[in-house]
Amino acid sequence: MVEDGVSNRQQPISRMDDVRTMTILRRAASASILLLTLSGRPPLLPANTQAAVADLDGTLRLPGLSADVIVRRDNHGVPHIEAANESDLFQAQGYITAQDRLWQMDTYRRYAFGDMAEVFGPAQLEHDTMQRVLKIRITARRVFAAMSPSERARVDAYARGVNAYIEQHSHDLPPEFKVFSYAPHAWAGEDTIGIGLMMAQGLDAHFDAKLGRERVSAILHNPKLEADLYPVGSWRDHANVPLGKTGASGLAQLPQDARDARLNGGLPIESGAENLPALRAMPGLADCGECSVGSNNWVVAGKRTASGKPLLSNDMHLNLTIPDLWYMTDLMAPGYHVEGVTMAGIPGIIAGHNEYVAWGITGLYADVQDLYVETLDGKGNYLDKGIEWKPLEVDHEVITVRGKKNVEIDVLSTSHGPLLNPVFEKTTRPVALQWTLFDKSLHSLPIYELDTARNWKEFSDALRSWCWPTQNFVYADDRGTIAYQAAGKVPLRPNGLSGVPIKDADHEWRGYVPFEAMPHIVNPRSGFIATANSRVTPDGTAYPLSLNWGDPYRTERIYALLGKRTRLTRQDMLATQIDVYSELNHELAARFARAIERSRSVDARMQTAADLMRVWDGRMTVDSAAATLVSKARTVLWDLILKPKLGDDVSHYIWSNRNFAQEQIVKEESLEWLPPEFSNWDALLTAAVELTIDDKNAPKDVSQWSYGSWHVIDLEHPAKLLMPLHGDFTGTGRRPLAGDGTTINQEATGVVGPSQRFTMDWGDADGSTENLVVGESGNPMSPYFGDQWKYWYGGTTISFPFSKAAIREQTRHTLLLQP
């Protein structure tokens, strides 16, 4: 078995990329700190904090059970729940999850539905307005109502468990409820669905990039420069999965030149005709430089492993929070045994393994949203698809605001979807959002079917009904099959994808890409499959899925490290997960160094900077001076290149593949991108480094710079300042952080990173590993609040027992739930 704390990290350990980074998940966990702006300070109750720690041993009564349920907690407080039937199992899962994460669950559903201001005050009003405009609650209710009876039964059983915990612990709820002076209302099935939709919102949102591109395009008014900034994939991609046959409505019917234009250019922009309204702060529109939400997964066939059995790894890169985004759980009932991670509030397991199959997930980045500029008559009607006038649909929303009057808004919708005007500062034009989430025919998220699959056919059949978010699934089973499948409903657009808002009637959706035509592969000859958000479809595909793919660097590096090796072990998997080599930064560091060497007038500090970057190995380690130089210089270089073209509108440049865009612009040395004050590209690159080292707060000796002095992680419980504890009890403290947005270990200034790390070893299921960032519990007084932090930060991992014998061996607590 893998032992706790086995390290593969090379750098020393200290003490305890596009703008999609500030997604809904980070805000949901941190929004409560805004209560500090309210008048008064709630009473601090240390005794309540201790009383709210979960009961891990003994016997508790859980009304509604048909038989006893045993909950064994292992070395890290992970619950292994064993029940006599599935109804009891899911009820117990709801109860046990509420023990550890009730306040997080309540915050998540408030965040999803736009109910934050009710507790946290007017600072959350803009966010709540956004969620009401996006109809998340309305959609959750519709999806829940459309579920099959068996699906609803599982969700209802989970809700019964949560509500039993709330009722039993009304006087010793988690301390945050006392701190913020409120109590949770009963859990409902729609709350579970809402949290799932919150995840879809965080992973499948493209409309902000489309609004930004429209503005940038209008300013540039230059198709060549726009294409440079908005590449569709790259030559570095590993888009080598086979596709389905071309359909009659696919782009294959178009001439090649027209197809290329639609794949790469979007719709034309009328010169000077459009002005993007300024946007208020809202999820997905925060500038975070290099960070972007992403994930890694890969699978290795048995012919290339030491055990002769497949290995599968997954680390989902999302916003890092306390409590963790994920919750580790093992669920067991007759005919049902699965373990892995789920979100607090959702029954079952989202990613993990059962007795037969294992799977990992990354974001596909498929485009499932379009913006339409609508025509209104000022009398409550809109011109539907340019054909006939129809009345706008109206949903009246009331937002409760703590300490203030209620706010009422009318959400107006066309056949495309809701008008986004209430979230614009200036309502200069009616813009509707069409999103697969709003399609009333879509209502399936087959988590249970994945959890119970026994082979690839059953697993892939389950993915046929997967609606959102769009995902890359890698798969391995106990019989040796490995596979990949892109899943989710992606609109068919016969006239091509649009990278900007649509102003005509020629770009309507025509159903969805057939499941058989989605990228997929089973048992490839190479014995290896990996994805990391970059493009998975080759050029010229009949069914383009997106214009806005992720950077290619993580996928490329995974293939470089594992694509041809044999006799691989799970230790090799972990070493790859924590790899911090950046191909992009390594190449650009060499380019910066050459530019400086060609310059005639550079001082000793600049020469030192060039020397450091020239001999650097490309690893973004915490002690590296060169990592700091190239990272900072790249940021400065973007400003030097973009501001002369875009001015104050540079913040509208939002693109997941922007790092590759920068690489290509530098390599091509286009005179169109060269600012007029520079004679050549060497002068420009040298100036970027000069501005970088002219930092009054940094050591004068450039060789003494260290990446970890500023590239840090500092996670805090969102209510830390109001909790009765201080210091590292409620957070990690400020720690140096290796990696960046272009490394496999994608750690971007403590904001985004691996939210978990998983490796399934079919040669030793009990030796398979999984670990979170901090721990299972959300209560700072629990021993399992932060016990996993040392493994995550130190680049080590822990075993996740699965067999009954292994679970009993690692059991540290036993709780009996009785009817």
Residue, then its C-alpha position, 0 to 999 in steps of 0.5 A: m500500500v502507499e503510505d501516508g507522506v511518501s514524497n515526490r516533490q523536489q523543492p524544499i518545503s516551508r512551514m505550515d490563466d484567463v479571467r475565469t478564475m474567480t468562479i462561483l466556487r471561490r466566491a461561495a466559500s469566501a463571500s461570508i467575510l463581507l459581513l464585516t461591513l455590517s454594523g456590530r460584531p456578533p458574539l463569539l462562542p468558543a463552546n459552540t465551536q467545540a460542541a458542533v464537532a461531528d460525533l464520530d463514535g457511539t450510537l445516534r438515532l436517525p429517524g427514517l432508516s429501515a435498518d442500522v447504518i455503520v459509519r467507519r471513519d479512517n485515518h483522515g476522518v473519511p466516512h465509509i458508510e455501510a447500509a442495508n439498502e440504498s435508501d438508507l445509504f443516501q439518507a445516511q450520506g446526507y446526515i454525515t455530510a451535514q455533520d462536516r459541511l452543513w454551513q458550506m452546503d447552506t452557503y453553496r445553495r445560497y450562492a447558486f440561487g442568489d440568496m446571499a444578500e439575505v445573510f451577508g448584506p447588500a455587498q452581495l446584491e450584484h451577485d444575487t441579481m446575476q443568479r436571478v437573471l440566470k434563472i438558476r433556482i427556476t431551472a433547478r426546480r424544473v430539473f428536479a421535477a423532471m427527474s425519474p422517480s428513482e432519481r428523486a427518491r435518492v435525492d429526497a433520501y439525502a435531503r431527509g438525512v440533512n434535515a434530520y441533522i439540522e433538527q437534532h442540532s438546532h442548538d449546536l449548529p456549526p459556529e458560522f450560523k451563530v457568528f452570522s446570527y441565522a439558522p439554515h432552512a430545511w434542505a430540499g431536492e432543488d437545493t441539490i440540483g442547484i449546487g450541481l448547476m452552480m458547477a455547470q455555471g463555473l465550468d461552461a460559461h463563455f459569454d463573458a469572453k464573447l462580450g470581451r471579444e466583441r469590444v476588442s474586435a471593434i477597437l482593433h478593427n484588424p482581422k489579423l491582430e484579432a486572430d493572433l489574440y484569439p487562437v483556436g487551439s494550437w500546434r501543440d495540441h494532442a487532438n488525436v481522438p477519432l471522431g464520429k462520421t460527418g453529419a448532413s448538418g455539419l461544417a463538412q458541407l461547407p467550402q474549406d475557406a468558409r469553414d475555416a472562417r467560421l471556425n476561427g473568426g466568429l461573426p464580422i463586427e461592424s466598424g464602430a457600431e458596437n459598444l460593450p456595456a460596462l459590467r459590474a463585478m460578477p462571477g467569471l469576470a475577475d482579472c487574475g492574470e495567468c490563472s484559469v480553471g482547469s484539470n488534468n486526467w490520464v489513463v495508462a493501459g496495463k501493458r505499460t504499467a509495472s503491475g500489468k493493470p491500468l492506472l488512472s489519475n485525476d486532479m481537478h484544478l478549481n478554486l482553492t477554499i476552506p472548507d475544501l470544494w470536494y468531500m471524500t466519501d465511501l458508500m456501500a450497500p448491497g449491489y452498490h459500492v463506490e468511493g471518491v469525491t462529491m460536492a457537499g450537498i450532492p448524493g453519490i460520487i462524482a469522480g472516483h471508482n467502484e468495484y469494476v470501473a474508475w473515472g476522472i474528469t476535466g472540463l471540455y470547454a465546449d461552447v454551450q452559450d450564445l448571446y443574441v442581440e434582440t429587437l424589442d418594440g418597447k411594448g413588451n414584445y420581441l421579434d422572435k428569430g427575425i420572423e414574428w413578434k412575441p411577448l417577453e416572458v417575465d419572471h418577478e424576483v424579490i431579493t431579500v437584503r439584510g439590513k435593507k429593503n427588498v430589491e425587486i427585479d423583473v427578469l425578461s426572456t425571449s425564446h433564446g433565454p433571459l436578457l442580461n441587461p440587469v447585470f450591465e451598468k448601461t442597458t444600451r441594447p437587449v442581449a439574451l443568453q441562450w444556454t443549454l441549461f435553459d433547454k427544458s428537454l435537458h434534465s439529466l446528470p447520471i451520477y448514479e448510473l456512473d457509480t453503478a457501471r460495471n463495464w465500458k458499455e454501461f459507463s458510456d451509455a450513462l454518459r449519453s444522457w450527461c447534459w452539463p457541464t461538458q466534460n472529458f472523461v477518462y476511464a479504466d476498468d478491472r478487466g484492462t479496458i481504458a477509454y476516453q469520452a467527451a460528454g455533455k450536450v453541445p449545440l449544433r450550429p450549421n452556420g458555425l460557432s460565433g465568438v461574439p454576440i449574434k445580430d442575425a437570424d442565421h445562427e440558430w441552434r439545430g439540436y445537439v451534436p450526436f453522442e457518437a460524433m463526440p470525441h472518444i477512443v477505446n483501447p488506443r494502440s498507444g496505451f495512453i490517453a490524457t486531457a487537460n482542457s486543451r483542444v481534443t478535436p482536430d482541424g476541420t472537424a464536422y462538429p466543432l465544439s469550441l473556439n475557446w480551448g484551454d492552453p496546450y502546455r499541461t497536456e503536452r507535458i503530460y504526454a512528454l512525461l508519460g506518453k512513451r514510458t513503460r513499467l509505470t507505477r502510481q508513484d510515477m503518477l504522483a510525480t507527474q501530478i506535482d510537476v512544475y516544468s513550464e515549456l512556455n516559460h522556458e522558451l520565453a526565458a531563452r528569448f528574453a535572454r537572447a534579446i538582452e545579449r543582443s542589446r548594446s547598453v545593458d547594466a550588470r543587473m540586466q546581464t545577471a538577469a539574462d544569465l539566470m534565464r539562459v541557464w534556467d531549467g524551466r521549473m517554477t520552483v519556489d527558490s528560483a530567481a529565473a521563474t520570477l523574472v520570466s513570469k513578471a516580464r511576461t506580464v509586463l510584456w502583455d501591457l507593452i503590447l496590448k495597451p497601445k492597441l486597446g488602452d483602458d479596454v485591455s481588461h476586456y481581453i479574455w481568452s483561455n488560450r492567451n498564453f499560447a497567443q503570447e508565445q506565438i506573437v513573440k515568436e512571429e515578431s510581427l511588426e504590427w504588434l511592435p509598439p512604435e517607441f521600439s525599433n525591434w523586438d529585441a528592444l521590446l523584450t529587453a524593456a520588459v525585463e528592465l521594467t521587471i527588475d526596476d522593482k523598488n520592493a525587490p532585492k537589488d541583487v537579482s540573483q537573490w530573487s525567489y519565486g516563492s517570495w511573492h507566488v504564495i498560497d494563504l487559504e483562510h476560513p471565510a469567517k476567520l476574523l469572526m471565529p474564536l480561533h486565530g492563526d493557522f487553526t483556521g487557515t494555512g498561513r502564507r506559504p511559498l507556492a511552486g508552479d503556475g498556470t502553464t505547469i501540470n501542477q497548476e498553482a496560480t498564486g493560491v487562487v486556483g490549483p489541484s482541488q484534489r489528487f486521485t490515482m486508481d491502481w487496478g493492481d492494488a485497489d486499496g493502495s489507490t490514493e486520494n487527497l484533498v487540500v485541507g481536510e474533510s471537516g469544516n469545523p476548525m476544532s475538528p482533528y480533520f479540519g486541516d490534517q490533509w494540508k501537509y500532504w497536498y502542500g508537500g506533494t505527497t498523498i494518502s491511501f484511500p481504502f476500499s475493501k472491507a478488510a482495508i477499511r477495518e484496518q484503517t478504522r479510527h472511529t465507528l458510529l452506529l446510526q439506528p432507526 
